[in-house]
Amino acid sequence: MAKENTEYNEASIRSLDWREHIRLRPGMYIGKLGDGSAKDDGIYVLVKEVIDNSIDEHMMGHGKAIDVKITDQRVLVRDYGRGIPLGKVVDVVSKINTGAKYDSGAFQKSVGLNGVGTKAVNALSNYFKVQAFRDGKTKLAEFKKGVLSTDAKETKTTEKNGTLVEFEPDNTMFKHYHFIPDYLDDLMWNYAFLNAGLTINYNSKKFYSKDGLLDLLKQKSDSEDIRYPIIHFKGDDIEVALSHGSQYGEEYYSFVNGQNTTQGGTHLAAFREGLVRGVRDFYKKDFDASDIRASIIAAIAIRVQEPVFESQTKTKLGSMNMAPDGATVKSFVGDFVSKELEIYLHKNSAVADALLKRILQSERERKEIAGIKKLANERAKKANLHNKKLRDCRFHFDDEKERRAWSR
């Protein structure tokens, strides 16, 4: 209960600078802090924010490799893109809402669009360094908890164009933090699968994918368990891979502009609808949607101009349109999946037969389970009715005894 004598006046109003606000409300920028024991803990978000910028460079056609080194305390990321314009090196990591991603010509379909990512990393790090290499010159800046400590002059360099970022998470905020190698391996593989042809050199290991989401599903599924060869097709701004296994439920891996949308969103909902429509149209039968999707394992990745996510951590896509004036995500994804799936099944009869067999099996299993539940419910009703009759008999017997007692 608020104290009645609490004063509310001009002195109660505070204005925070960008660094203070991020450090006071880190959850608004990176989700939970955590200690690294969960995949969505803040230290992994910091790593992603930096690598995402390098991925955006690759997506724009600049740089075929990214070097990543992560130790117990520090993270280093070096890309070979265009390099931050030297006159803006300090601004892009320390001035909120500053960056090239507001210019759709420079970054058409990037992950980060709000100019916050590296600023959050900077503010939440004990040590933060950014260095740009551009056309034979380099510019370096260093920060401590977001406060500029070194603003070096431009000098000549023989290094290839690109950007280097090095940071150490603030251990007063990320208390007792530690990086789990398996989580980082998964992160690097996702980047590789979503950017076929890109090489990520991480701690002396090479992460590379030739066939994108096809490679992802091969790694995520047991080759002996899947019912038919993985279906894989790509189009402008979309890639899909799918198969069916023997596991229960539905298993999806969804991505938007390289971001792993672990909570799905409009693109995943559209994929699920498009899959059902494509199967029904091909087999000319109105299968139950749950039978079509039962035991599916699938991956979908799309590129969206100016994506709208439901949080700063970007785990769920909220965009309804592919671009501000473009087609809806639902129609774009749904129509592509249903059409390409039909074409694929017409060309691959063996896969079509295997898919049909899996759907019919799911249908039988669903009906059998429904039958068992129905029988169990009927037996339960009969048992309840029987028990009720027994209770009624007991009450009648007691009444009769009582009647006889009174009649004596």
C-alpha positions as CSV (number, residue, x, y, z in Angstrom):
1,M,0.0,0.0,0.0
2,A,1.5,3.4,-1.0
3,K,2.4,5.8,1.7
4,E,0.1,8.8,1.8
5,N,3.0,11.2,2.4
6,T,5.0,10.2,-0.7
7,E,5.7,13.4,-2.6
8,Y,5.2,13.6,-6.4
9,N,6.8,16.7,-7.9
10,E,9.3,17.8,-10.4
11,A,12.1,16.0,-8.5
12,S,10.2,12.7,-9.1
13,I,10.7,12.9,-12.8
14,R,13.9,11.3,-14.2
15,S,15.4,11.3,-17.6
16,L,17.7,8.3,-18.3
17,D,20.2,8.2,-21.1
18,W,20.4,5.1,-23.3
19,R,22.9,3.3,-21.2
20,E,21.1,3.9,-17.9
21,H,17.8,2.7,-19.3
22,I,19.2,-0.5,-20.8
23,R,21.0,-1.3,-17.5
24,L,17.9,-0.5,-15.4
25,R,15.5,-2.4,-17.6
26,P,17.6,-5.1,-19.4
27,G,14.6,-7.4,-19.8
28,M,13.1,-4.9,-22.3
29,Y,16.1,-5.5,-24.6
30,I,17.4,-9.0,-24.1
31,G,14.7,-10.8,-22.1
32,K,15.8,-12.5,-18.9
33,L,19.3,-12.2,-17.6
34,G,20.0,-15.8,-16.4
35,D,23.3,-17.5,-15.8
36,G,23.6,-19.4,-19.1
37,S,21.9,-22.6,-18.0
38,A,19.0,-22.0,-20.4
39,K,19.1,-21.4,-24.2
40,D,17.2,-18.1,-23.9
41,D,19.4,-16.6,-21.2
42,G,20.7,-13.1,-21.8
43,I,24.3,-14.0,-22.5
44,Y,23.3,-16.0,-25.6
45,V,21.1,-13.0,-26.7
46,L,24.2,-10.8,-26.5
47,V,26.1,-13.2,-28.7
48,K,23.3,-13.4,-31.2
49,E,22.9,-9.6,-31.4
50,V,26.5,-9.3,-32.6
51,I,26.5,-12.2,-34.9
52,D,23.2,-11.1,-36.4
53,N,24.9,-8.0,-37.7
54,S,27.5,-10.1,-39.5
55,I,24.8,-12.4,-40.9
56,D,23.0,-9.3,-42.2
57,E,26.2,-8.3,-44.1
58,H,26.4,-11.8,-45.6
59,M,22.7,-11.7,-46.6
60,M,23.4,-8.5,-48.5
61,G,26.2,-10.2,-50.4
62,H,29.2,-9.1,-48.4
63,G,31.4,-11.7,-46.7
64,K,31.5,-15.4,-47.0
65,A,33.0,-16.2,-43.6
66,I,32.5,-15.2,-40.0
67,D,35.1,-15.9,-37.2
68,V,33.7,-16.4,-33.7
69,K,35.8,-17.1,-30.6
70,I,34.1,-17.6,-27.2
71,T,36.0,-18.3,-24.0
72,D,34.7,-18.5,-20.4
73,Q,34.6,-14.7,-20.2
74,R,34.9,-13.1,-23.7
75,V,33.2,-13.2,-27.0
76,L,34.9,-12.1,-30.3
77,V,33.1,-11.9,-33.6
78,R,34.9,-10.8,-36.9
79,D,33.1,-10.6,-40.2
80,Y,34.4,-9.7,-43.6
81,G,31.6,-7.5,-44.8
82,R,31.7,-3.8,-45.8
83,G,32.8,-2.6,-42.3
84,I,31.0,0.1,-40.4
85,P,31.6,3.5,-41.9
86,L,34.5,4.8,-39.9
87,G,33.0,8.1,-39.0
88,K,30.0,6.3,-37.3
89,V,31.8,3.6,-35.4
90,V,31.1,5.1,-32.0
91,D,27.6,6.2,-32.8
92,V,26.2,2.9,-34.1
93,V,27.1,1.1,-30.8
94,S,26.3,4.0,-28.4
95,K,23.4,6.1,-29.8
96,I,20.0,4.6,-29.5
97,N,18.0,4.3,-32.8
98,T,21.2,4.8,-34.8
99,G,22.1,2.4,-37.6
100,A,22.0,1.6,-41.3
101,K,19.0,-0.7,-41.0
102,Y,16.6,2.2,-41.3
103,D,17.8,2.5,-44.8
104,S,16.0,-0.3,-46.7
105,G,18.5,0.0,-49.5
106,A,21.4,-0.9,-47.3
107,F,19.7,-3.8,-45.4
108,Q,16.6,-5.0,-47.2
109,K,15.7,-8.0,-45.0
110,S,17.7,-7.9,-41.8
111,V,16.9,-9.3,-38.4
112,G,17.5,-6.1,-36.3
113,L,15.6,-3.0,-37.4
114,N,15.4,-1.0,-34.2
115,G,19.0,0.1,-33.8
116,V,19.2,-1.4,-30.3
117,G,21.2,-4.7,-30.6
118,T,24.8,-3.7,-30.2
119,K,23.9,-0.8,-27.9
120,A,22.4,-3.4,-25.5
121,V,25.5,-5.5,-25.7
122,N,27.7,-2.5,-25.1
123,A,25.7,-1.3,-22.1
124,L,25.6,-4.7,-20.5
125,S,29.3,-5.5,-20.9
126,N,32.2,-4.9,-18.5
127,Y,34.3,-4.4,-21.7
128,F,33.2,-3.7,-25.2
129,K,35.3,-3.1,-28.3
130,V,34.3,-2.3,-31.8
131,Q,36.7,-2.0,-34.7
132,A,35.9,-1.3,-38.4
133,F,38.2,-2.1,-41.3
134,R,37.3,-0.2,-44.5
135,D,39.2,0.5,-47.7
136,G,42.7,0.4,-46.1
137,K,41.8,2.3,-42.9
138,T,40.6,1.2,-39.5
139,K,38.8,2.9,-36.5
140,L,38.6,1.5,-33.0
141,A,36.5,2.4,-29.9
142,E,36.4,0.8,-26.5
143,F,33.7,1.1,-23.7
144,K,33.3,0.0,-20.1
145,K,29.6,-0.7,-19.2
146,G,28.6,1.6,-22.1
147,V,30.9,4.5,-21.2
148,L,33.4,5.4,-23.9
149,S,36.9,4.8,-22.7
150,T,38.9,4.8,-26.0
151,D,38.1,6.7,-29.1
152,A,41.1,6.0,-31.3
153,K,42.0,8.0,-34.4
154,E,41.7,6.4,-37.9
155,T,44.8,4.6,-39.0
156,K,46.0,2.7,-42.0
157,T,45.6,-1.1,-42.1
158,T,46.2,-4.1,-44.3
159,E,43.3,-6.0,-42.9
160,K,40.4,-7.1,-45.1
161,N,37.2,-5.0,-44.9
162,G,34.8,-5.9,-42.1
163,T,33.9,-5.4,-38.5
164,L,35.3,-6.9,-35.3
165,V,33.4,-6.8,-32.0
166,E,34.7,-8.1,-28.7
167,F,32.9,-8.0,-25.4
168,E,32.8,-9.4,-21.9
169,P,29.3,-9.6,-20.2
170,D,28.9,-7.7,-17.0
171,N,29.2,-10.2,-14.2
172,T,27.4,-7.9,-11.8
173,M,24.3,-8.4,-14.0
174,F,24.9,-11.9,-15.3
175,K,25.9,-13.4,-12.0
176,H,27.9,-16.6,-12.1
177,Y,27.3,-16.9,-15.9
178,H,28.8,-19.6,-18.0
179,F,28.4,-20.6,-21.7
180,I,27.2,-24.1,-22.4
181,P,29.1,-25.4,-25.5
182,D,26.2,-27.4,-26.8
183,Y,24.0,-24.3,-26.9
184,L,26.6,-22.4,-28.8
185,D,27.1,-25.3,-31.3
186,D,23.3,-25.3,-32.0
187,L,23.4,-21.6,-32.5
188,M,26.3,-21.8,-35.0
189,W,24.6,-24.7,-36.9
190,N,21.4,-22.7,-37.2
191,Y,23.3,-19.8,-38.7
192,A,25.0,-22.2,-41.2
193,F,21.8,-24.0,-42.2
194,L,20.0,-20.7,-42.8
195,N,22.9,-19.3,-44.9
196,A,24.0,-22.1,-47.2
197,G,27.5,-21.3,-48.5
198,L,28.5,-19.3,-45.4
199,T,31.4,-20.6,-43.3
200,I,31.4,-19.9,-39.6
201,N,34.7,-20.6,-37.9
202,Y,33.9,-21.0,-34.2
203,N,36.6,-22.0,-31.7
204,S,38.6,-23.9,-34.3
205,K,35.5,-25.7,-35.6
206,K,34.0,-25.2,-39.0
207,F,30.2,-24.8,-39.5
208,Y,29.1,-25.0,-43.1
209,S,26.0,-26.2,-44.9
210,K,25.5,-26.8,-48.6
211,D,21.8,-27.6,-48.7
212,G,20.4,-25.4,-46.0
213,L,17.2,-26.7,-44.3
214,L,17.6,-30.1,-45.9
215,D,20.9,-30.4,-43.9
216,L,19.1,-29.1,-40.8
217,L,16.4,-31.8,-40.9
218,K,19.0,-34.5,-41.6
219,Q,20.8,-33.5,-38.4
220,K,17.7,-33.2,-36.3
221,S,16.0,-36.5,-37.4
222,D,16.9,-40.1,-37.3
223,S,17.4,-41.3,-40.9
224,E,16.0,-44.7,-40.0
225,D,12.9,-43.2,-38.4
226,I,11.7,-40.9,-41.1
227,R,9.0,-42.4,-43.4
228,Y,10.2,-40.9,-46.7
229,P,13.1,-38.8,-48.1
230,I,13.0,-35.2,-46.9
231,I,11.0,-32.9,-49.2
232,H,12.9,-29.8,-49.8
233,F,12.1,-26.7,-52.0
234,K,13.1,-23.1,-52.2
235,G,11.7,-20.0,-53.6
236,D,12.3,-16.2,-53.5
237,D,12.4,-15.4,-49.7
238,I,11.3,-18.8,-48.6
239,E,12.7,-22.3,-48.0
240,V,10.9,-25.4,-46.7
241,A,11.9,-28.9,-45.7
242,L,9.6,-31.6,-44.3
243,S,9.1,-35.3,-43.6
244,H,7.2,-37.5,-41.2
245,G,8.6,-39.7,-38.5
246,S,7.2,-41.9,-35.8
247,Q,7.4,-39.5,-32.9
248,Y,4.2,-38.1,-31.3
249,G,3.1,-34.6,-32.0
250,E,4.5,-32.0,-34.4
251,E,8.1,-30.9,-34.5
252,Y,8.9,-27.5,-36.2
253,Y,12.0,-25.3,-36.7
254,S,11.0,-21.9,-37.9
255,F,13.1,-18.9,-38.9
256,V,12.6,-15.3,-40.1
257,N,15.5,-13.4,-41.6
258,G,17.8,-15.9,-40.0
259,Q,16.2,-15.5,-36.5
260,N,15.1,-18.8,-34.9
261,T,11.4,-18.0,-34.0
262,T,11.1,-20.7,-31.3
263,Q,7.5,-19.6,-30.6
264,G,6.5,-19.6,-34.3
265,G,4.2,-16.9,-35.5
266,T,2.3,-16.0,-38.6
267,H,4.7,-17.8,-40.9
268,L,4.5,-21.1,-39.1
269,A,0.7,-20.9,-38.9
270,A,0.6,-20.3,-42.6
271,F,2.9,-23.2,-43.3
272,R,0.7,-25.6,-41.3
273,E,-2.4,-24.4,-43.2
274,G,-0.6,-24.7,-46.6
275,L,0.6,-28.2,-45.8
276,V,-3.0,-29.4,-45.1
277,R,-4.4,-27.7,-48.2
278,G,-1.7,-29.1,-50.4
279,V,-2.2,-32.7,-49.2
280,R,-6.0,-32.5,-49.5
281,D,-5.8,-31.0,-53.0
282,F,-3.3,-33.7,-54.2
283,Y,-5.1,-36.8,-52.8
284,K,-8.6,-35.2,-53.4
285,K,-9.7,-36.2,-49.9
286,D,-10.7,-34.1,-46.9
287,F,-8.3,-35.7,-44.4
288,D,-8.4,-34.4,-40.9
289,A,-5.8,-31.8,-40.4
290,S,-4.4,-33.5,-37.3
291,D,-3.9,-36.8,-39.3
292,I,-1.9,-34.9,-41.9
293,R,0.3,-33.1,-39.4
294,A,0.8,-36.0,-36.9
295,S,4.4,-36.9,-36.5
296,I,5.6,-34.3,-38.9
297,I,9.1,-32.8,-38.7
298,A,9.6,-29.7,-40.7
299,A,11.6,-26.5,-41.1
300,I,10.6,-23.2,-42.7
301,A,12.6,-20.0,-43.2
302,I,11.3,-16.8,-44.8
303,R,12.7,-13.4,-45.5
304,V,10.5,-10.4,-44.6
305,Q,11.1,-6.8,-45.2
306,E,10.8,-4.8,-41.9
307,P,9.6,-7.8,-39.8
308,V,7.5,-7.2,-36.7
309,F,8.4,-9.5,-33.8
310,E,6.4,-9.7,-30.6
311,S,9.4,-8.9,-28.4
312,Q,12.9,-7.6,-28.6
313,T,14.2,-11.2,-28.3
314,K,12.4,-12.0,-31.6
315,T,11.1,-15.4,-30.8
316,K,7.7,-15.0,-32.5
317,L,6.8,-13.3,-35.7
318,G,3.8,-10.9,-35.6
319,S,4.0,-9.5,-39.1
320,M,0.9,-9.9,-41.3
321,N,2.6,-8.7,-44.5
322,M,5.8,-9.7,-46.3
323,A,6.5,-6.0,-46.9
324,P,4.8,-2.8,-46.0
325,D,2.9,-2.9,-49.3
326,G,3.3,-6.6,-50.1
327,A,1.4,-9.8,-50.0
328,T,0.2,-11.2,-46.6
329,V,2.5,-13.7,-44.9
330,K,-0.5,-16.1,-44.8
331,S,-1.1,-16.1,-48.6
332,F,2.6,-16.0,-49.5
333,V,3.6,-18.9,-47.3
334,G,0.4,-20.9,-47.6
335,D,0.1,-20.7,-51.4
336,F,3.8,-21.5,-51.9
337,V,3.7,-24.6,-49.6
338,S,0.5,-26.0,-51.0
339,K,1.5,-25.5,-54.6
340,E,5.1,-26.8,-54.3
341,L,4.0,-29.8,-52.3
342,E,1.4,-30.8,-54.9
343,I,4.0,-30.4,-57.7
344,Y,6.6,-32.5,-55.7
345,L,4.1,-35.3,-55.0
346,H,3.1,-35.5,-58.6
347,K,6.7,-36.0,-59.6
348,N,7.6,-38.4,-56.8
349,S,5.0,-41.1,-56.6
350,A,7.0,-43.2,-54.1
351,V,7.0,-40.3,-51.6
352,A,3.3,-39.7,-52.3
353,D,2.5,-43.3,-51.4
354,A,4.6,-43.2,-48.2
355,L,3.0,-40.0,-47.1
356,L,-0.5,-41.4,-47.8
357,K,0.4,-44.5,-45.8
358,R,1.5,-42.3,-42.8
359,I,-1.6,-40.2,-42.9
360,L,-3.9,-43.3,-43.0
361,Q,-2.0,-44.8,-40.1
362,S,-2.5,-41.6,-38.1
363,E,-6.2,-41.7,-39.0
364,R,-6.5,-45.3,-37.7
365,E,-4.6,-44.5,-34.5
366,R,-6.8,-41.5,-33.9
367,K,-10.0,-43.5,-34.4
368,E,-8.7,-46.3,-32.3
369,I,-7.9,-44.0,-29.4
370,A,-11.2,-42.3,-29.8
371,G,-12.9,-45.7,-29.7
372,I,-11.0,-46.7,-26.6
373,K,-12.0,-43.4,-24.9
374,K,-15.6,-43.9,-25.9
375,L,-15.6,-47.4,-24.5
376,A,-14.0,-46.2,-21.3
377,N,-16.5,-43.4,-20.9
378,E,-19.4,-45.9,-21.5
379,R,-18.0,-48.3,-18.9
380,A,-17.6,-45.4,-16.5
381,K,-21.2,-44.3,-17.0
382,K,-22.4,-47.9,-16.4
383,A,-20.3,-48.2,-13.3
384,N,-21.7,-44.9,-12.0
385,L,-25.2,-46.1,-12.8
386,H,-24.6,-49.4,-11.0
387,N,-23.2,-47.7,-8.0
388,K,-26.2,-45.3,-7.9
389,K,-28.6,-48.3,-7.9
390,L,-26.7,-49.9,-5.1
391,R,-26.9,-46.7,-3.1
392,D,-30.6,-46.4,-3.8
393,C,-31.1,-50.0,-2.6
394,R,-29.3,-49.3,0.6
395,F,-31.3,-46.2,1.3
396,H,-34.6,-48.2,0.6
397,F,-33.4,-51.0,3.0
398,D,-32.7,-48.5,5.7
399,D,-36.1,-46.9,5.3
400,E,-37.7,-50.4,5.5
401,K,-35.9,-51.2,8.7
402,E,-36.9,-47.9,10.1
403,R,-40.6,-48.5,9.0
404,R,-40.7,-51.9,10.7
405,A,-39.2,-50.5,13.9
406,W,-41.8,-47.9,14.1
407,S,-44.6,-50.4,13.3
408,R,-43.8,-52.5,16.4
